[in-house]
């Protein structure tokens, strides 16, 4: 006995077209007609390069005097934009003491940055204030009138480098490197570094006439803890490209309203279809909100048509 089988034939070109339509919907990250990149950096909305392509405060300066072009927020170089985390990574800015003791404070020993009146704040979950050196006191001024904190980094007398126990890659516990957290919503800071002992004081402490570089030079910087891991070799000389090329992470926040307040005005509310509104830090009185895709969706929550369902188990 013969039976018959029926099958549904689907044109492969139709499947391909549907696939690319879905891909385009998920990957829609810029406004129509706007540049999607600057050099090697993808620039998703709410960021943008030209007028009309970004939310207020999210304009990227694409400096094409470099090859490839480099993106900047003001004078801060952008390394990466993490849309899902509402964070942007910047090339770091560091305070450091130079070789020698004849200058107690120079132009490089104090570094400040002010994010007031911008949508950005230093991330307290991604960053820590870090100081390196064997004779280093680092201070960080937390905002305007908010006080200061800091830490000091020393080395053992028996080991004029950095790890007192003879172990390499010692974490930042105060020997060669120290760290302290920053608080959430921090908009401005100033980092300062100086030597704890002067030259004559170190001669007495170390009982040596030649002072190693690790006692004369140090760094103070707020750093993304995933971009910098302390090693004893970081103190071998007065210049560290590893430190100078580290990164700092900023959170971004939309406006200064709660989600409930922002949702009352659909014309200015930033979160689009299939997205969540997440208040930045209501427990500590830090205003503003961010947008994120609902579970099971992906895409750009700031740009219509919003986040799109993404389920690779579905069959056409």
N, C-alpha and C positions, 0 to 999 in steps of 0.2 A: 504494500500500500504506500502510495506516494503522498507525502504531505507538502505543503507549501509554506514558505517563510516570507514574511513581509519585513522590509527594512526601510527606514527613513533615510533618504539620501540628502545630504546637506552639501551644498557647494563649498569646497574648501576656501574659495576666495571670500565667501560671505563670512565664514568663521574667522578668517584673517582680519577682515575689516572690522568685525565686532571686537576682536581682541585689541586692535589698535585704538578703537574708540574708547574702550575701557581704560587702556593704558594712558591715553591722552587726558581722560577725565581725572585719573588718579594723579598724574604728573603735572596737572595744571597749577603752576606755582607763581606765575607772573600775570599781570594784567595784559590784555591783548595789545600788541604793538610795542611792548616794553622790552628792553634788553633783559635777558635771563641770566647773564653772567658778566663778570668783570675779571679778565684774565682767567685764572684757574678756579675762581670762586663762583658758585651758583648763587644767584641773588633772588630768593623767593619773596613774594609779597608777604608781610607789609613793608619790606625793604624794596627799594627801587633806585634807579640811577637818574632818570629824567623826571622833570616836573610832571605831576599827574600820575606817576607810577608807584608812589609810596604813600604810606600814612605819614602824618606830620611827625617829624622827629626821626624818621627812619630812612632818610636820604643817604645814599652811598655816593661818595666821590670816587670816581674811577680815574685814577691817574695814569694816563697812557704814556707818560714820559719814561715809565719802566717797561721792560720787556721780559715777560708779559706784563700787562697793566696790573696795578695794585689797587685794591679797594680800601677806602678809608671812611671812618666815621669821624668827621672833623679832622684832627691830626693823628688819630689812633688807627693803626693798620689792622684791618679785619683779616683773620685767618680762616674762620669758618662760621657758618650760621646753622644752628640746630633748631629747625622749625618746630619739631615735635616737643622739644624741651623748653622752647621759648628762651633760648640762650644764644649769645654770640661770643665767639672766642677772639681775643685780640693778641697781637704781639706785645710782649710784656715791656714794662718800663721799670727800671731798677735804679735804686740809689746805691752808690758804692764809694768806698774809700780807696784812694790810689796809693801807689807805692811811696813809702816814706812818711815821716812824722812832722815835716816842717810846716805842713798846712793842716790845721785842725778841722777846717770845714771848707769845702769848695762847692762849685756849682753842681757837681754830680752827687754830693752826699745827701741832698734833699730833693725828693721828687714828689710832686703833688698833681692830683687830677681832680677835676670838678665835673660831676655829671648832673648838677642841679639844672632844672628846666629841660631835662632830656627824659625819654622813656626808660632809661637804663639805671641799674643799680648793681653794685658788686655782689656776686653770688656768694652767700655764706656757706652753702653746701659744697660748692666746687673749689673754693679758694681757701688758702690760709696765709697769714702773714708769716714770712720766713726770713731768717737771718742766718748768714753763713760767715765763718771766720773763727780764728782762735783767740781773738781779742776784740770782739764786736758787740756793741750795744745797739740794738735796733729799736726805734720807737715809731709808732703809727698814730697820727692824729686822726681820730674817727669823727669826721664831719666838723661842722662849725659849732663850737661850744659843747661838744659831746664828750670831751675828755680824750685821753690817750692811753695806750697800752703798749706792750712790747716784750722783748725778751733779750737775754744775752747769751752769747755763744763763746765757749772757751775750749781749750784743749789741755790734756794732761802734760805736766812738766816732763815726764819721761818719754813722751811721744810728741815731738814738735809738729806733728801733722794734725790728724783730726780724730782718729778713733782711739780712745783712751784704753780700751780693752784689747787692742790689737786686732779688732774685727773690722773688716772692710764693709762698706755699704751700711754703716751704722745709721739708724733712722734719726730724725731730728729730735734728739732728746736733750740737747744743751751742750753736747760735745762736738764742736765743729759746725753744728747747725741746731737751730731751735725754731719752733713754730708756735703760733697762737691763733685761735680762731677770730673771725670778724663777725659782727652782728648783721642780721638781715636788713635789707633796705638801705644799706650804706651808699650814700650818693657822692660823698667827697672824702678824700683822704690825703694825707701827706706823710710820706715815709722818710725817716732820717736814720743815718748810720754814722757811728763814730767809734774810734778806738777807746777801749776801757782804760788801758795804761798807755802812757807816753813812752818814748824810747828809753829814758833813764829808768822808769819804773819796770819796764820789761827786762832790762839788763839785770836789775836786782832780783826779779822773780825767776828768770831763766838761768841766771849766772852765765850768760853767753854774750859775746861781743857782736856776733852776727845774728841778726834777728831774721827768722825765716819769713817768707812771703805770707804764710798763713796767719801771722800775727800782725802784719802791716795792712792787709787788704781784707775787705769784707763786703758783703752784699746785703741789702734789705729790700724785700719786694713782696707784693701780694701775688700769689701764684696758684694756678690751677694744679691741684695736687696730682693729677694724672699726667701732667706735662713735665714735672720735675721730681726726680728721686735723688736725694742726696747721696753722694759717694765721697769718700775721703780724698780722692784725686781732684775733686773740685777746688781744693784749697792749695794745689801745688803752685799756682801762679796767680798774678793779680788780674787776670782777664779770663773770663769763662764764657765762651760762646754758648755753652749749654744753658747757663743761667740767662744770658742775654736773649736767647732765642726761645725761652719758655713763654707760656701763655697765661693770660688772666681771663676769667669768664665773667660776663655780665648777664644778668637777668633782664628781660624787658617786661614792661607793664604798660597796659593801655589805660590812659586817662587816670582819673583820681576818684572814680565812682565805684560803688559796689556793683555786683552783677545785677541785683534787683533794680538799682537806679539806672544803670546803663540800658537795660532791656526795655525801658519805657520809651526810648527814642530809637525807633528802628532805623532812622536815617544815619545815625552815628554809631549804633551798636556794631562792634567789630566782628563778632562771632557769627559765622554763616551756617548753612544747613548741616545737620548731623554733627554738631560740635557741642562741647561743654564749655561753660563759662566758669573759670576757676579764679577765685579771689586770691590776690597775691599773698598777703600776710595779715588777715584781719585781727588775729590774736594780739599782734604787736602794734596795731594801729597803722600799718603801712597800707596806703590806699591803692586802688587800681585792680585790674583783672587781666587774665590771659585767656586764650582760646586753645582748645585741644580737641582732637577728633574723638568721637564716642568709640567705645569698644566695638571692634569688628569693622571699623571704617578707617580709611587713611586718605591722605591728601592734604590740602591746604585749608585749615579752618577759617582763615581770614579772607578767603577769596571765593566768590560764587563760581560754581555751584556747591562749594563747600566740600565736606568729606564724603567720599564715595565708598560704598560697600566693597569689600575685597574678600572674596571667598573662593579660593582656588579649587575647592572641592565641588563647586557647582558645575554641572554639565549642561551644555547647550543642546 
